[in-house]
């Protein structure tokens, strides 16, 4: 895309570096990387919008000629009113763009690795596969957080293990689950000298390229870390890897999505390409799998019979192994940070607790999904892990996980003491989430000397009819108390979930209005995801929950809200967010997340205020 094309495009949309856009943003740059990138800036804050050709594929909004998505800024939640204003400007002006300019904008750029881009999977639908619709363009592969070349196989006879993570976007995070598994293997003396363990952290939209990259390592065992948001892409990568390599590598999937697979497995449809699925804690399971491969020899499968900690499909029979051995505490889990084996990324995850004290039906961190266990780490363990990360250049913050503050007062105080000892200069900031009803002055006291970046207060719903299905209860008084207690420690976000069974359109609207009366916080709406490995997924028929596995298991209706109700509620949030205005600098008082948003169509009439 030439400079002339950039100027013509900016002029057609009425953009220039001097003209202020809604929300105080100005045009910073337009360039073509993986796609056309429009960067808006306000002071030191930047917002990137991406334009791709119209057609199938996930996006925030569609116009006649473009699909529009955006990158979540590190400084907070997305100012979606600004994104919508840009899309409306694009929709109004695009038909005036010359065909030559549109062709130049959509020209396929040379492959680049652009860590700032926001790649998306868009696996072909049955219509696309049948040739009735043009397939979406594939985007180049990015290897995230890893710069060293893939090593060639040495003639040492070592077993080669590849731990693969495929993702749509990384936001500076690393492949933490794989890091802990590799650290475990390298800590077992009788195994460490007999294996080569590498981690591939892959981002982009091209599963063929993922499979090529994995196959290039000539692995004997491939372990995929799976979550609801990458199950489909992992499945496609696995299928293509099988086509390339046959039965040589044993392929094993694992992750929190499979926590309850023993109890219900009718939803799992990928047995034809997967040799085993690891269920539960994976540290000992991967040791058992590697020990078996070492005894059998590479390229001969996993042998006969069930394997502890896994489920397998052999000759049409489902073999369920004994439960995995669960560590008694996180002290038993080797630290990739202290071993200096972790990939150095901007926002590493340190496991300070595993599981949660609570049993929320929508959460894969609930105790029922963690083998009934709740594991913690000592002050010394946390301090050493944090100190190791503090020494990394370029690291900015540590997201401490969903259950960080959902602990006893004593354990939370120990966690904060570990952070203080590991980061006495407060180089890094920390994010945490809390169950509002347990917020107490002792929690605030424990956080002294800890640089808090953001605190998420998980309200989810205030409607009494939702409390029994989701197995938790939060009142408006709980929310007010938590915000009042913590408001000056960091940016406060109250999170709610749209689509809870028991919620209605009117009760949802009433809840948001009530939460907006709380000062000193932002409210973020997420569409409920019926995640595999949660109680809602196991019992979705009981609560009338319909969901779409192709859209991250997003709820499409419940026994009390139709799909139309959910759409209407989402539109109401958009309108109300404009009225609610801004809270913290640059952040809407009421906002919603992109990944679970209903894509807008600018071919149809725009939504109107619900009053």
C-alpha positions, 0 to 999 in steps of 0.5 A: 500500500503506497503513501498515496493510497494511505492519503486517499484512504484517510481523506475518504474517511475524513481522518487527519492528524489534527482532527479530534475523534470521539473520545479524544483520539486522533489519527496516529498512523495507517499501515499495512501489516497482516491487514490494514491497521489504523492506529488512533492515539490519545496522549500515550494511549493507543488503539489499533483497528484492523480492516480485512476483506468482507467475508466469513470470519470473526470480527467486531463489525462488518461493513459492505467491504470490510471486516473490522476488529481491534486490539485491546489496549494494555491500559484498560478496557476498550473504549468501544464507543470510539470503535463504533464511531470509526466503523460508522465513519467507514460504513458511510464513506466506503462506497466512495472508495475507488475500486483501485484503492480497495484492491490496494488495501486488500492486497496480500502483504508479504508475510511478517511477524507482527506481535502487535497484530490480533490474528483470528481463527476463522475455520471454514464453515460447511458451506465454505468447505463445500465450495459455496462461499470463498474461504477467508484468507489465512494470515501468517504464522507468528511464533510468540515469545520464542526467538530461538531457532528450532533445533535439529534432531541430534543422534542422541536417541533422546525422546523429542517432546513438543508442547504446543499452544495455538492461540488467536492472540497473546496480549503479552502472555506466555504458555504458562501451562506448558512451562510447568509441564516442561519444568516437571519433566526436567526435574525428574532425574531418570527422565531429564537426560533422556528427553528434549522438550521444546515449547511452541507458542503459535499465533495466527490463523493458519492451521496448516502452518502450525502443523508444518512448524510442529512437524519440523521438530520431528517430535515423538510426543506432542502435547497440546494445551487446550482451552475453549477458545482454541479447541477448534483450531487445535483440532484442525492442527492435530488433523493436519499433523496426522496427515503429515506424520502419520502415527509417529508422534503420540498426540495428547491433549490436556487442559482445564476443558477436560476436568470433568470429561470422565463424568461426561464425554459425549461432547468430545468428537476428536478421538480419531486424531488424538491418542489420549486426553489428560484429565486433571493435574498434568504434572505426574501424567506427563511423566507417566506418558513419557516413561511409557514411551521410553519403555515402548519406543517412539513411533509405536503408540502408547501401548495397550490398556488405560493410562493413569490420568488419561482417557483413550479411545482404542478400537472403539472402546473408551479406556478411562485410567485411574485419576491422576496423582494430585500434588499435595501443595504447589511446593511439589510443582517445579517452578519454570521461573526458578529453573530459568526455563520459562520463555521471557514474556511481557506478562508471565503468569505465576501460579500462586494458587490452584483452584478456588475455595468456591464452587461457581458453576460457570468457572473452570477454576471451581473446586469441583473442576480441580479434583476437589482440591485447592492448592497454595504456595508458600511465601518463600516459593512466591517470593523466589518466583516473583524475584526471578521474573522481576529480573527479566527485561521488558516484563511489566506485570503479573496477572495473578489469576482468577482465584488470587484473592478468593482465599482465606485471609491468612493465605492471601496475606502470605501471598502478598508477603511473597510478592513484597519480598520478591519485588521490594522495589515494586517494579511490576504491577499485579492484577487480581480478582475477588469474590465481593462478599469476602472483601474485608479490611484485612485484604486491603491491609495485606496489599500494602506495598504491592503495586496493584494494576487492576482489581476485578470484582466478580459480581456476575449477577445480582438477580436472586433467581440466578444464585442457585444455578450459578452456585454463588450469591452477591448482593448490591451491598457486597459490591458497594462494600468491596468497591469502597474498600478497594477503590483507591488501590487500583482500577476497579472493574465490576464484571457481570455475565449476560445470559445466566439462567434465571436472568431476564432482559428486565432483571439484567437492565435493572442490575446494570442500573443499580451497579451504575450507582456505585462510584469509583469503578467500571462495569464490564459485561461479558457474554456467559461462556458455557465452558467445557470443564464447568458444571454449567457445561455438564448440566446445560440441559438442566438450565436450558442453556444453548451455546455455540461451540464455534464461538467459544461456547458462547451462550445463545439462550437460557430457560429465561432469556431467548437469543433475541433477549440477549441481543436486545440486552447487548444493544441496550448496553451499547446505548447505555454505555454512551450515556454513562460516559467515562470513569477512570481516564480513558475508560467507559463506565460501562463496557463489554468485551469484544470476544463475546460480542454479537457482530454488528451488521452495518447493512441493516438499520442501526440500533436505537436507544431503548429509553 
